[in-house]
Amino acid sequence: HAHLDQFFAGHAHRLVIGARKKSIPCFDALTRSEEFRLSKAGIAAAEKLHTLITRGIERARTEKITVILYRFFEDSGQLAWLAHEEEKGNQAIIRDIHHLKQFFDLVNEYERAAPGRTVSAFVEHYNYLSAAGDDGQIQRDSEPGQGVRIMTIHAAKGLEFKAVFVVNL
């Protein structure tokens, strides 16, 4: 099995640039990866990624968004890899797992609020949240209170900050 990390380690960039030059969608380029001079491992990983995306598209017709996401992580081997890294005590991965869980919680909340909605509807919803400066309360800071937080005025209600900037007011 080709691990997706092999694909993303330099191969993805080469494939995206090549797809742009040939004016083809990146999704189609995954099946034509040998044209972009990828290694054998890179070609195998690109084909695996294409298969995973195709399965996800098929599942999107009948399954919930959380199920589709979970199956992607499971089928890609990422779930097993994350579990292995967590057991080793890799703090960066443990933080990533925490963020991933928050994202799954966000998707699950969306599914409860809008049952029967599609993956594309969720992506559109998430893009609106991001454009508004609200990422669904996913905490990215490892140290709360450090750095800049961008959020909607609604999300800031009841919170206190040392300095606040309201843009385009």
C-alpha positions as CSV (number, residue, x, y, z in Angstrom):
1,H,0.0,0.0,0.0
2,A,1.3,3.4,-1.0
3,H,1.0,5.8,2.0
4,L,-0.4,9.2,1.2
5,D,2.5,10.9,2.9
6,Q,4.7,9.7,0.0
7,F,2.3,11.6,-2.4
8,F,2.3,14.8,-0.4
9,A,6.1,14.8,0.1
10,G,6.9,16.8,-3.0
11,H,4.7,14.9,-5.5
12,A,1.5,16.9,-5.0
13,H,3.2,20.1,-6.0
14,R,4.7,18.6,-9.1
15,L,1.3,17.2,-10.0
16,V,-0.6,20.4,-9.4
17,I,1.9,22.5,-11.5
18,G,1.8,19.9,-14.3
19,A,-2.0,19.8,-14.3
20,R,-2.1,23.6,-14.6
21,K,0.4,23.5,-17.5
22,K,-1.8,20.9,-19.3
23,S,-5.0,22.7,-18.3
24,I,-6.6,19.6,-16.7
25,P,-8.3,19.3,-13.3
26,C,-6.0,18.0,-10.5
27,F,-8.5,15.2,-9.9
28,D,-7.9,14.0,-13.5
29,A,-4.2,14.4,-13.1
30,L,-4.2,11.9,-10.3
31,T,-4.9,9.1,-12.9
32,R,-2.3,10.5,-15.3
33,S,0.5,10.9,-12.7
34,E,3.1,9.0,-14.8
35,E,3.0,12.0,-17.2
36,F,4.4,14.2,-14.5
37,R,7.5,12.1,-13.8
38,L,6.5,11.0,-10.3
39,S,8.3,8.1,-8.7
40,K,6.6,4.7,-8.6
41,A,5.6,5.3,-5.0
42,G,4.2,8.7,-6.0
43,I,2.2,7.2,-8.8
44,A,0.8,4.5,-6.5
45,A,-0.1,7.1,-3.9
46,A,-1.8,9.3,-6.5
47,E,-3.8,6.4,-7.7
48,K,-4.8,5.5,-4.2
49,L,-5.8,9.1,-3.5
50,H,-7.9,9.1,-6.7
51,T,-9.6,5.8,-5.5
52,L,-10.3,7.3,-2.1
53,I,-11.8,10.4,-3.5
54,T,-13.9,8.4,-6.0
55,R,-15.2,6.2,-3.1
56,G,-16.0,9.4,-1.1
57,I,-18.0,10.8,-4.1
58,E,-20.0,7.5,-4.3
59,R,-20.6,7.5,-0.6
60,A,-21.7,11.1,-0.6
61,R,-24.9,10.0,-2.3
62,T,-26.1,7.9,0.6
63,E,-24.0,8.4,3.7
64,K,-23.6,11.2,6.3
65,I,-20.7,13.6,6.0
66,T,-19.1,12.3,9.3
67,V,-19.2,8.8,8.0
68,I,-17.6,9.8,4.7
69,L,-14.8,11.7,6.5
70,Y,-14.2,8.8,8.9
71,R,-14.0,6.3,6.2
72,F,-11.6,8.5,4.2
73,F,-9.2,8.6,7.3
74,E,-9.6,4.9,7.9
75,D,-9.2,3.8,4.3
76,S,-6.2,6.1,3.7
77,G,-4.3,4.7,6.7
78,Q,-4.2,8.1,8.3
79,L,-6.3,6.9,11.3
80,A,-3.9,4.1,12.1
81,W,-0.9,6.4,11.6
82,L,-2.4,9.0,13.9
83,A,-3.1,6.4,16.5
84,H,0.5,5.1,16.2
85,E,2.0,8.5,16.6
86,E,-0.3,9.3,19.6
87,E,0.9,6.1,21.3
88,K,4.5,7.3,20.7
89,G,3.6,10.5,22.5
90,N,4.2,12.8,19.5
91,Q,2.8,16.1,20.9
92,A,2.4,17.7,17.5
93,I,0.2,14.8,16.3
94,I,-1.7,14.8,19.6
95,R,-2.5,18.5,19.0
96,D,-3.5,17.6,15.4
97,I,-5.8,14.9,16.7
98,H,-7.4,17.4,19.0
99,H,-8.1,19.7,16.1
100,L,-9.4,16.9,14.0
101,K,-11.8,15.9,16.8
102,Q,-13.0,19.5,17.0
103,F,-13.6,19.5,13.2
104,F,-15.6,16.3,13.4
105,D,-17.6,17.8,16.2
106,L,-18.3,20.8,14.0
107,V,-19.4,18.6,11.1
108,N,-21.6,16.5,13.5
109,E,-23.2,19.7,14.8
110,Y,-23.9,20.8,11.2
111,E,-25.5,17.4,10.5
112,R,-27.8,17.7,13.5
113,A,-28.8,21.2,12.5
114,A,-29.3,20.4,8.8
115,P,-30.1,16.7,8.4
116,G,-29.7,15.3,4.9
117,R,-27.4,18.1,3.7
118,T,-24.6,17.2,1.2
119,V,-20.9,17.5,1.5
120,S,-20.8,20.4,-0.9
121,A,-23.5,22.2,1.3
122,F,-21.2,21.8,4.3
123,V,-18.2,23.1,2.4
124,E,-20.2,26.1,1.4
125,H,-21.3,26.6,5.0
126,Y,-17.8,26.3,6.3
127,N,-16.5,28.7,3.7
128,Y,-19.1,31.2,4.9
129,L,-18.0,30.7,8.5
130,S,-14.3,31.2,7.5
131,A,-15.0,34.3,5.4
132,A,-16.9,35.8,8.4
133,G,-13.9,35.1,10.6
134,D,-15.6,32.3,12.5
135,D,-14.1,28.8,12.1
136,G,-16.8,27.0,14.1
137,Q,-14.9,27.5,17.4
138,I,-12.0,25.2,16.4
139,Q,-9.2,26.2,18.8
140,R,-6.0,26.4,16.8
141,D,-3.8,28.1,19.4
142,S,-1.8,25.8,21.7
143,E,-1.8,28.6,24.3
144,P,-5.1,30.3,24.7
145,G,-4.8,34.1,24.8
146,Q,-1.6,34.2,22.8
147,G,-1.8,35.7,19.3
148,V,-4.5,37.2,17.2
149,R,-8.1,35.8,17.2
150,I,-10.3,36.6,14.3
151,M,-14.0,36.1,14.9
152,T,-17.4,37.5,14.3
153,I,-18.9,40.0,16.6
154,H,-21.5,37.4,17.5
155,A,-18.8,34.9,18.6
156,A,-17.1,37.6,20.7
157,K,-20.2,38.4,22.7
158,G,-19.4,38.1,26.4
159,L,-15.6,37.7,25.9
160,E,-13.0,40.2,27.0
161,F,-9.8,41.2,25.2
162,K,-7.0,43.6,25.8
163,A,-7.4,45.1,22.4
164,V,-10.2,44.8,19.8
165,F,-10.2,45.9,16.1
166,V,-13.5,46.0,14.2
167,V,-12.6,46.2,10.5
168,N,-14.7,47.9,7.9
169,L,-16.9,49.6,10.5
